[in-house]
Amino acid sequence: MHSTTLLFVAALSSAVSAVTTTLPASAGTSSAPTAIPVKGSFDGGMKRFERSPAVCQGQKETGEKDAMFILENGATLSNVIIGASQAEGIHCKGTCTLNNVWWADVCEDAATFKQDSGTSYINGGGAFHAQDKIFQFNGRGTIVIDGFYAQDYGKLTRSCGNCKNNGGPRNVVVKNVVARGGGVLCGINSNYGDTCTITNSCQNGNKACDLYEGNSNGKEPKKISSGPDGKYCKATGFTKNC
């Protein structure tokens, strides 16, 4: 193997090995009857947060009121474990930053991004048992997912396929991510100019992207193709060796 190739493989291996792949131990449990609003910054100290009474209804579409946290524009949420009793995880009303946020058992979605523009960041953390997607991207702009772990899931992220007033572009950046036992890292709408850029990441089924034709009429979007196409889906340092 050429020396430059060896260096690249070593760099990829280092990035992947740095990702935490087990759910951290909780520092206790905090229960709330309604979603917790966050303005500015909130550090949960690695407590596990639950809704009481539970509101999870599987894959039934609920809404913001059944989230665990509702983040205002520009808010930062750090060091929390979200339990199985909530339905919608986190709703970001504008751009937001999620630092070391974990979902022990995703219900409907782990997080929904509603920003009109700008960039939201998911730094570290991970999610388990997402029957459908982990991150739902309904807004516009960019989300950056860095150093995240996904296990037993449908899709890591999905641009809304049939929202009212749907459109784009939505840009997803995936880097240093490890994903096992699930589907693609990105589901995007190429007709709206969505993009997904994957670097130094692995998905053990070799599933990078699905490209769809999005709509705003509520119909099931048509899948156009799968895999990197060099335009809407780009993958560098992408491997199935997780």
C-alpha positions as CSV (number, residue, x, y, z in Angstrom):
1,M,0.0,0.0,0.0
2,H,1.3,3.5,-0.9
3,S,2.6,5.5,2.1
4,T,0.1,8.3,1.6
5,T,-2.7,5.8,1.5
6,L,-1.4,4.3,4.8
7,L,-1.4,7.7,6.4
8,F,-5.0,8.4,5.2
9,V,-6.2,5.0,6.6
10,A,-4.5,5.7,9.9
11,A,-6.1,9.1,10.1
12,L,-9.5,7.7,9.4
13,S,-9.0,4.9,12.0
14,S,-8.0,7.5,14.6
15,A,-11.1,9.6,13.9
16,V,-13.4,6.7,14.1
17,S,-11.8,5.2,17.2
18,A,-12.2,8.5,19.0
19,V,-16.0,8.2,18.9
20,T,-17.6,7.0,22.1
21,T,-19.8,4.0,21.2
22,T,-21.5,3.2,24.6
23,L,-24.2,5.1,26.4
24,P,-22.6,7.0,29.3
25,A,-23.6,6.3,32.8
26,S,-26.2,8.8,34.1
27,A,-25.7,11.0,37.1
28,G,-29.3,10.6,38.2
29,T,-32.7,11.1,36.6
30,S,-34.8,14.2,36.2
31,S,-38.5,14.1,35.2
32,A,-40.6,16.8,33.8
33,P,-44.3,16.9,32.9
34,T,-43.7,19.2,29.9
35,A,-40.9,20.1,27.5
36,I,-38.1,22.0,29.1
37,P,-37.4,25.4,27.4
38,V,-33.8,26.4,26.9
39,K,-32.6,30.0,26.2
40,G,-28.8,30.6,26.1
41,S,-27.0,27.5,27.6
42,F,-28.1,24.5,29.6
43,D,-25.7,21.9,31.0
44,G,-27.5,18.8,32.3
45,G,-24.5,17.4,34.1
46,M,-25.1,14.0,32.4
47,K,-28.4,13.4,34.1
48,R,-31.1,11.3,32.3
49,F,-34.1,13.4,31.4
50,E,-37.6,11.8,31.2
51,R,-41.1,13.0,30.5
52,S,-43.6,12.0,33.3
53,P,-46.2,11.0,32.3
54,A,-44.6,9.3,29.3
55,V,-45.6,10.7,25.9
56,C,-43.9,8.4,23.4
57,Q,-46.3,6.9,20.9
58,G,-43.8,5.1,18.7
59,Q,-43.8,6.4,15.1
60,K,-47.0,8.4,15.5
61,E,-46.3,12.0,14.5
62,T,-46.8,14.2,17.5
63,G,-45.2,17.6,17.8
64,E,-43.0,20.1,19.7
65,K,-45.1,19.8,22.9
66,D,-44.0,16.2,23.2
67,A,-40.3,17.0,23.0
68,M,-37.9,16.8,26.0
69,F,-36.2,20.1,25.3
70,I,-37.3,23.1,23.2
71,L,-34.3,25.3,22.2
72,E,-34.7,28.9,21.3
73,N,-32.6,30.4,18.5
74,G,-28.9,30.2,19.3
75,A,-29.3,28.0,22.4
76,T,-26.8,25.3,23.5
77,L,-27.7,22.1,25.2
78,S,-24.8,20.0,26.8
79,N,-24.3,16.8,28.7
80,V,-27.7,15.2,28.8
81,I,-29.1,11.8,28.3
82,I,-32.6,11.7,26.9
83,G,-34.7,8.7,28.0
84,A,-37.4,6.7,26.2
85,S,-40.5,8.4,27.7
86,Q,-40.4,11.5,25.5
87,A,-41.6,11.5,21.8
88,E,-39.8,14.2,19.9
89,G,-36.4,14.6,21.7
90,I,-35.2,18.1,21.0
91,H,-36.8,20.8,18.9
92,C,-34.5,23.6,17.7
93,K,-36.6,26.6,16.8
94,G,-33.6,28.3,15.2
95,T,-29.9,27.4,15.1
96,C,-28.7,25.4,18.0
97,T,-25.7,23.5,19.4
98,L,-25.9,20.1,20.9
99,N,-22.8,19.0,22.9
100,N,-22.5,15.5,24.1
101,V,-26.2,14.8,23.9
102,W,-27.3,11.1,24.1
103,W,-30.6,9.4,23.3
104,A,-31.0,6.1,25.2
105,D,-34.0,5.1,23.1
106,V,-35.3,7.4,20.3
107,C,-39.0,7.5,20.0
108,E,-40.3,9.4,16.9
109,D,-37.2,11.6,16.2
110,A,-34.2,12.5,18.3
111,A,-34.0,16.1,17.2
112,T,-35.8,18.4,14.7
113,F,-34.1,21.4,13.2
114,K,-36.4,24.3,12.1
115,Q,-33.9,27.1,11.5
116,D,-34.6,29.5,8.6
117,S,-30.8,29.8,7.8
118,G,-27.5,29.5,9.5
119,T,-25.7,26.5,11.0
120,S,-26.5,24.1,13.8
121,Y,-24.0,21.8,15.4
122,I,-24.1,18.3,16.9
123,N,-20.8,17.7,18.6
124,G,-20.3,14.2,20.0
125,G,-23.1,12.2,21.6
126,G,-25.1,9.4,20.2
127,A,-28.4,7.7,19.7
128,F,-29.8,4.2,20.0
129,H,-33.0,2.5,18.7
130,A,-34.4,5.0,16.2
131,Q,-37.0,3.1,14.1
132,D,-36.9,5.9,11.5
133,K,-34.6,8.9,11.4
134,I,-32.5,10.3,14.1
135,F,-32.3,13.9,12.9
136,Q,-35.2,15.6,11.1
137,F,-34.1,18.6,9.0
138,N,-37.2,20.8,8.3
139,G,-35.6,24.2,8.1
140,R,-32.9,25.5,5.8
141,G,-29.2,26.2,6.1
142,T,-26.7,23.7,7.4
143,I,-26.4,21.1,10.2
144,V,-23.0,19.7,11.1
145,I,-22.7,16.3,12.8
146,D,-19.3,15.7,14.2
147,G,-18.1,12.7,16.3
148,F,-21.5,11.2,16.7
149,Y,-22.5,7.5,17.2
150,A,-25.6,5.9,15.9
151,Q,-26.8,2.3,16.5
152,D,-30.0,0.5,15.5
153,Y,-31.6,3.3,13.4
154,G,-33.4,4.1,10.2
155,K,-31.5,7.1,8.8
156,L,-29.0,9.4,10.6
157,T,-30.6,12.5,9.0
158,R,-33.4,13.3,6.7
159,S,-34.4,16.4,4.9
160,C,-38.2,16.8,5.1
161,G,-39.6,15.0,2.1
162,N,-43.1,16.4,1.9
163,C,-43.5,19.4,4.3
164,K,-45.9,22.2,3.5
165,N,-43.9,25.0,1.8
166,N,-41.0,22.6,1.4
167,G,-37.8,23.5,-0.4
168,G,-34.1,24.1,0.1
169,P,-31.3,23.9,0.0
170,R,-30.5,22.0,3.2
171,N,-26.9,21.1,3.7
172,V,-25.7,18.3,5.9
173,V,-22.1,17.9,6.9
174,V,-21.2,14.5,8.5
175,K,-17.7,13.9,9.8
176,N,-16.0,11.5,12.2
177,V,-19.3,9.6,12.6
178,V,-19.7,5.9,13.4
179,A,-23.1,4.3,12.4
180,R,-23.9,0.6,12.9
181,G,-27.0,-1.5,12.3
182,G,-29.0,1.0,10.3
183,G,-29.5,2.9,7.0
184,V,-28.0,5.8,5.2
185,L,-26.3,8.7,6.8
186,C,-28.2,11.2,4.7
187,G,-31.6,11.3,3.0
188,I,-31.7,14.5,0.9
189,N,-33.9,16.1,-1.7
190,S,-31.7,16.7,-4.8
191,N,-34.5,18.6,-6.6
192,Y,-34.2,21.3,-3.9
193,G,-30.5,21.4,-4.1
194,D,-29.8,19.6,-0.8
195,T,-26.3,18.4,-0.2
196,C,-24.6,15.9,2.1
197,T,-20.8,15.9,2.6
198,I,-19.4,12.9,4.4
199,T,-15.8,12.7,5.6
200,N,-13.8,10.3,7.8
201,S,-17.0,8.3,8.7
202,C,-18.2,4.7,8.6
203,Q,-21.5,3.0,8.1
204,N,-21.3,-0.8,8.4
205,G,-23.7,-1.4,5.5
206,N,-21.8,1.0,3.2
207,K,-24.9,3.2,3.1
208,A,-24.0,6.9,2.5
209,C,-26.9,8.7,0.9
210,D,-30.4,8.3,-0.6
211,L,-31.5,11.0,-3.0
212,Y,-35.2,11.9,-3.2
213,E,-37.5,14.1,-5.1
214,G,-39.1,16.2,-2.4
215,N,-42.6,17.8,-2.6
216,S,-44.9,20.0,-0.6
217,N,-48.1,18.2,-1.2
218,G,-47.7,15.6,1.6
219,K,-47.2,12.6,-0.8
220,E,-44.5,10.1,-0.2
221,P,-41.4,11.4,-1.9
222,K,-39.9,9.4,-4.7
223,K,-36.4,8.0,-4.2
224,I,-34.2,8.8,-7.2
225,S,-30.9,7.1,-6.4
226,S,-28.6,5.9,-3.7
227,G,-24.9,6.4,-3.0
228,P,-22.5,9.3,-3.6
229,D,-23.0,11.0,-6.9
230,G,-20.2,13.6,-6.6
231,K,-22.7,16.5,-6.7
232,Y,-25.4,16.2,-4.1
233,C,-23.8,13.5,-2.1
234,K,-20.0,13.5,-1.6
235,A,-18.1,11.0,0.5
236,T,-14.4,11.1,1.3
237,G,-12.8,8.7,3.7
238,F,-16.1,6.7,3.9
239,T,-15.9,3.1,4.9
240,K,-18.0,0.2,6.1
241,N,-15.3,-1.0,8.5
242,C,-16.8,0.1,11.8
